[in-house]
Amino acid sequence: MRIAVYGAASSLIDESYKEAGRELGRKMAERGDGLVFGGGANGMMGSVAEGVYEKGGYILGVVPSFFKEADAEISFKNCTEYIYTETMRERKKEMEENCDAFIIAPGGIGTFDEFFEILTLKQLGRHNKAIVLFNINGFYDELDNMMTRYIKEQFITDDCKELYQVYTNIDEMLRYISEYDPKDIDLSKVKIR
């Protein structure tokens, strides 16, 4: 199975996030899961890739060409394979098409953009892959509370919360992904009425 992992590219994040990312990467590789990611060498992205690489796992880096040209230090150098795209939109599309599930690790604006895009696409029935928020240090508590509020105020259907799961435990998260059955989710329920 190939799992897309979205997350921060910042090298300034706390070491606890990076270590959790490396542990995620190691456990993915130990299970035989490959990594599909944005190709970054730093932050959550780089840490997950380091963990996968350490255990000899498969890594697909999807990198916008302008990153490659701008700064050679931005990209993770030990990917098994690379796909270079012209735009960020193409990068997201390649990642979506080359994975079987999504993990959203802590990140910034780009990570939120990626999460909401794949969540929207799932709601619209364009895919039915597992989506998980990796809630390191309670990072996604406020986001999950925000979604609950918007459901309560009927901006989002209550079934929308079934489209993603929130985990702090890596083993439980990877088990959920491996056991995920798209037939368990009725996408017709989550569309706005």
C-alpha positions as a Markdown table, in Angstrom:
| # | Residue | x | y | z |
|---|---|---|---|---|
| 1 | Met | 0.0 | 0.0 | 0.0 |
| 2 | Arg | 1.2 | 3.5 | -0.8 |
| 3 | Ile | 0.3 | 6.2 | 1.8 |
| 4 | Ala | 0.4 | 9.9 | 1.0 |
| 5 | Val | 1.6 | 11.9 | 4.0 |
| 6 | Tyr | 1.1 | 15.6 | 4.1 |
| 7 | Gly | 2.8 | 17.8 | 6.7 |
| 8 | Ala | 5.0 | 20.7 | 7.6 |
| 9 | Ala | 8.1 | 21.5 | 5.6 |
| 10 | Ser | 9.4 | 23.8 | 8.3 |
| 11 | Ser | 12.7 | 22.9 | 10.0 |
| 12 | Leu | 11.7 | 25.1 | 13.0 |
| 13 | Ile | 9.0 | 22.8 | 14.4 |
| 14 | Asp | 9.6 | 21.1 | 17.8 |
| 15 | Glu | 11.7 | 18.0 | 17.8 |
| 16 | Ser | 8.7 | 15.9 | 19.2 |
| 17 | Tyr | 6.9 | 16.3 | 15.9 |
| 18 | Lys | 9.9 | 15.3 | 13.9 |
| 19 | Glu | 10.5 | 12.2 | 16.1 |
| 20 | Ala | 6.9 | 11.2 | 15.7 |
| 21 | Gly | 7.3 | 11.6 | 11.9 |
| 22 | Arg | 10.4 | 9.4 | 11.9 |
| 23 | Glu | 8.6 | 6.8 | 13.9 |
| 24 | Leu | 5.6 | 6.9 | 11.5 |
| 25 | Gly | 8.0 | 6.4 | 8.6 |
| 26 | Arg | 9.8 | 3.5 | 10.2 |
| 27 | Lys | 6.5 | 1.7 | 11.0 |
| 28 | Met | 5.2 | 2.3 | 7.5 |
| 29 | Ala | 8.3 | 0.7 | 6.0 |
| 30 | Glu | 8.2 | -2.2 | 8.5 |
| 31 | Arg | 4.7 | -3.0 | 7.4 |
| 32 | Gly | 5.7 | -2.8 | 3.7 |
| 33 | Asp | 3.8 | 0.5 | 3.1 |
| 34 | Gly | 5.4 | 3.0 | 0.7 |
| 35 | Leu | 5.5 | 6.7 | 1.2 |
| 36 | Val | 4.1 | 9.3 | -1.3 |
| 37 | Phe | 5.0 | 12.8 | -0.2 |
| 38 | Gly | 5.9 | 16.3 | -1.4 |
| 39 | Gly | 9.6 | 15.5 | -1.6 |
| 40 | Gly | 10.7 | 17.9 | 1.2 |
| 41 | Ala | 13.8 | 17.3 | 3.2 |
| 42 | Asn | 12.8 | 19.3 | 6.3 |
| 43 | Gly | 10.0 | 19.3 | 9.0 |
| 44 | Met | 7.4 | 16.6 | 9.1 |
| 45 | Met | 7.9 | 15.7 | 5.4 |
| 46 | Gly | 11.6 | 15.1 | 5.8 |
| 47 | Ser | 11.2 | 13.3 | 9.1 |
| 48 | Val | 8.7 | 10.7 | 7.7 |
| 49 | Ala | 10.9 | 10.2 | 4.7 |
| 50 | Glu | 14.0 | 9.7 | 6.9 |
| 51 | Gly | 12.1 | 7.0 | 8.9 |
| 52 | Val | 11.0 | 5.1 | 5.7 |
| 53 | Tyr | 14.5 | 5.4 | 4.3 |
| 54 | Glu | 16.1 | 4.1 | 7.5 |
| 55 | Lys | 14.1 | 0.9 | 7.1 |
| 56 | Gly | 14.6 | 0.5 | 3.4 |
| 57 | Gly | 11.1 | 1.4 | 2.3 |
| 58 | Tyr | 9.7 | 2.8 | -0.9 |
| 59 | Ile | 9.6 | 6.6 | -1.2 |
| 60 | Leu | 7.9 | 8.6 | -4.0 |
| 61 | Gly | 8.8 | 12.3 | -3.9 |
| 62 | Val | 6.5 | 14.5 | -5.9 |
| 63 | Val | 8.4 | 17.8 | -6.3 |
| 64 | Pro | 7.4 | 21.0 | -8.2 |
| 65 | Ser | 10.2 | 21.8 | -10.7 |
| 66 | Phe | 10.6 | 25.3 | -9.3 |
| 67 | Phe | 11.6 | 23.8 | -5.9 |
| 68 | Lys | 14.3 | 21.8 | -7.6 |
| 69 | Glu | 15.6 | 24.8 | -9.5 |
| 70 | Ala | 15.4 | 27.2 | -6.5 |
| 71 | Asp | 17.2 | 25.4 | -3.8 |
| 72 | Ala | 18.8 | 21.9 | -4.0 |
| 73 | Glu | 18.5 | 21.6 | -0.2 |
| 74 | Ile | 14.7 | 21.7 | -0.2 |
| 75 | Ser | 14.3 | 18.2 | -1.6 |
| 76 | Phe | 14.8 | 14.9 | 0.1 |
| 77 | Lys | 17.7 | 13.2 | -1.8 |
| 78 | Asn | 17.0 | 9.6 | -1.0 |
| 79 | Cys | 13.7 | 9.0 | -2.8 |
| 80 | Thr | 13.2 | 5.7 | -4.6 |
| 81 | Glu | 11.5 | 7.6 | -7.4 |
| 82 | Tyr | 10.6 | 11.2 | -8.2 |
| 83 | Ile | 7.8 | 12.9 | -10.2 |
| 84 | Tyr | 8.5 | 16.5 | -11.1 |
| 85 | Thr | 5.5 | 18.8 | -11.7 |
| 86 | Glu | 5.1 | 22.2 | -13.2 |
| 87 | Thr | 2.7 | 23.5 | -10.6 |
| 88 | Met | 1.5 | 22.9 | -7.0 |
| 89 | Arg | -1.9 | 21.8 | -8.3 |
| 90 | Glu | -0.2 | 19.1 | -10.5 |
| 91 | Arg | 1.8 | 18.0 | -7.4 |
| 92 | Lys | -1.4 | 17.5 | -5.4 |
| 93 | Lys | -3.0 | 15.6 | -8.3 |
| 94 | Glu | 0.0 | 13.3 | -8.7 |
| 95 | Met | 0.0 | 12.6 | -4.9 |
| 96 | Glu | -3.7 | 11.8 | -4.9 |
| 97 | Glu | -3.4 | 9.5 | -7.9 |
| 98 | Asn | -0.4 | 7.6 | -6.6 |
| 99 | Cys | -1.6 | 6.7 | -3.2 |
| 100 | Asp | -4.1 | 4.4 | -1.5 |
| 101 | Ala | -4.7 | 6.4 | 1.7 |
| 102 | Phe | -3.9 | 9.8 | 3.3 |
| 103 | Ile | -2.2 | 10.8 | 6.5 |
| 104 | Ile | -2.3 | 14.5 | 7.4 |
| 105 | Ala | 0.5 | 15.2 | 9.9 |
| 106 | Pro | 0.8 | 18.5 | 11.6 |
| 107 | Gly | 1.5 | 21.3 | 9.1 |
| 108 | Gly | 0.7 | 24.8 | 8.0 |
| 109 | Ile | -1.3 | 26.4 | 5.3 |
| 110 | Gly | -0.3 | 24.0 | 2.5 |
| 111 | Thr | -1.2 | 21.0 | 4.7 |
| 112 | Phe | -4.6 | 22.5 | 5.5 |
| 113 | Asp | -5.2 | 23.1 | 1.8 |
| 114 | Glu | -4.3 | 19.5 | 1.0 |
| 115 | Phe | -6.5 | 18.1 | 3.8 |
| 116 | Phe | -9.6 | 20.1 | 2.8 |
| 117 | Glu | -9.1 | 19.4 | -0.8 |
| 118 | Ile | -9.0 | 15.6 | -0.4 |
| 119 | Leu | -11.9 | 15.8 | 2.2 |
| 120 | Thr | -14.0 | 17.7 | -0.3 |
| 121 | Leu | -13.1 | 15.3 | -3.1 |
| 122 | Lys | -14.2 | 12.4 | -0.9 |
| 123 | Gln | -17.4 | 14.2 | 0.0 |
| 124 | Leu | -18.1 | 14.6 | -3.7 |
| 125 | Gly | -17.4 | 11.0 | -4.4 |
| 126 | Arg | -14.2 | 11.5 | -6.4 |
| 127 | His | -12.4 | 9.0 | -4.2 |
| 128 | Asn | -13.1 | 6.9 | -1.2 |
| 129 | Lys | -9.7 | 6.4 | 0.4 |
| 130 | Ala | -8.9 | 6.5 | 4.1 |
| 131 | Ile | -8.1 | 9.9 | 5.5 |
| 132 | Val | -6.5 | 10.3 | 8.9 |
| 133 | Leu | -5.4 | 13.3 | 10.9 |
| 134 | Phe | -2.2 | 12.4 | 12.9 |
| 135 | Asn | -2.9 | 14.3 | 16.0 |
| 136 | Ile | 0.6 | 14.7 | 17.5 |
| 137 | Asn | 0.6 | 16.8 | 20.7 |
| 138 | Gly | -3.1 | 17.6 | 20.3 |
| 139 | Phe | -2.3 | 19.5 | 17.1 |
| 140 | Tyr | -5.7 | 18.8 | 15.4 |
| 141 | Asp | -7.9 | 19.2 | 18.5 |
| 142 | Glu | -9.1 | 22.6 | 17.5 |
| 143 | Leu | -9.7 | 21.6 | 13.9 |
| 144 | Asp | -11.8 | 18.6 | 15.0 |
| 145 | Asn | -13.7 | 20.9 | 17.4 |
| 146 | Met | -14.3 | 23.4 | 14.5 |
| 147 | Met | -15.7 | 20.6 | 12.3 |
| 148 | Thr | -18.1 | 19.6 | 15.2 |
| 149 | Arg | -19.3 | 23.2 | 15.5 |
| 150 | Tyr | -19.9 | 23.5 | 11.8 |
| 151 | Ile | -21.9 | 20.3 | 11.8 |
| 152 | Lys | -23.9 | 21.5 | 14.8 |
| 153 | Glu | -24.7 | 24.8 | 12.8 |
| 154 | Gln | -25.5 | 22.7 | 9.7 |
| 155 | Phe | -22.8 | 24.0 | 7.4 |
| 156 | Ile | -21.6 | 20.5 | 7.1 |
| 157 | Thr | -23.6 | 17.2 | 7.4 |
| 158 | Asp | -23.0 | 15.2 | 10.5 |
| 159 | Asp | -21.9 | 12.3 | 8.4 |
| 160 | Cys | -18.9 | 14.3 | 7.2 |
| 161 | Lys | -17.1 | 13.3 | 10.4 |
| 162 | Glu | -17.1 | 9.7 | 9.0 |
| 163 | Leu | -14.9 | 10.8 | 6.1 |
| 164 | Tyr | -11.8 | 11.1 | 8.3 |
| 165 | Gln | -10.5 | 9.7 | 11.5 |
| 166 | Val | -8.2 | 11.3 | 14.2 |
| 167 | Tyr | -5.4 | 9.2 | 15.8 |
| 168 | Thr | -2.6 | 9.8 | 18.1 |
| 169 | Asn | -1.3 | 6.2 | 18.2 |
| 170 | Ile | 0.7 | 5.2 | 15.1 |
| 171 | Asp | -0.1 | 1.5 | 15.2 |
| 172 | Glu | -3.8 | 2.1 | 15.6 |
| 173 | Met | -3.7 | 4.6 | 12.7 |
| 174 | Leu | -1.9 | 2.3 | 10.4 |
| 175 | Arg | -4.2 | -0.6 | 11.4 |
| 176 | Tyr | -7.3 | 1.6 | 10.5 |
| 177 | Ile | -5.8 | 2.4 | 7.1 |
| 178 | Ser | -4.9 | -1.3 | 6.3 |
| 179 | Glu | -8.4 | -2.4 | 7.4 |
| 180 | Tyr | -10.3 | 0.4 | 5.7 |
| 181 | Asp | -13.1 | -0.7 | 3.5 |
| 182 | Pro | -14.6 | 1.9 | 1.2 |
| 183 | Lys | -17.9 | 0.1 | 1.3 |
| 184 | Asp | -18.3 | 1.1 | 5.0 |
| 185 | Ile | -18.7 | 4.7 | 4.0 |
| 186 | Asp | -21.9 | 5.8 | 2.2 |
| 187 | Leu | -20.8 | 8.9 | 0.4 |
| 188 | Ser | -24.3 | 9.8 | -0.6 |
| 189 | Lys | -25.1 | 10.7 | 3.0 |
| 190 | Val | -22.4 | 13.4 | 3.3 |
| 191 | Lys | -23.5 | 15.6 | 0.5 |
| 192 | Ile | -25.2 | 18.9 | 1.5 |
| 193 | Arg | -28.9 | 18.6 | 1.2 |
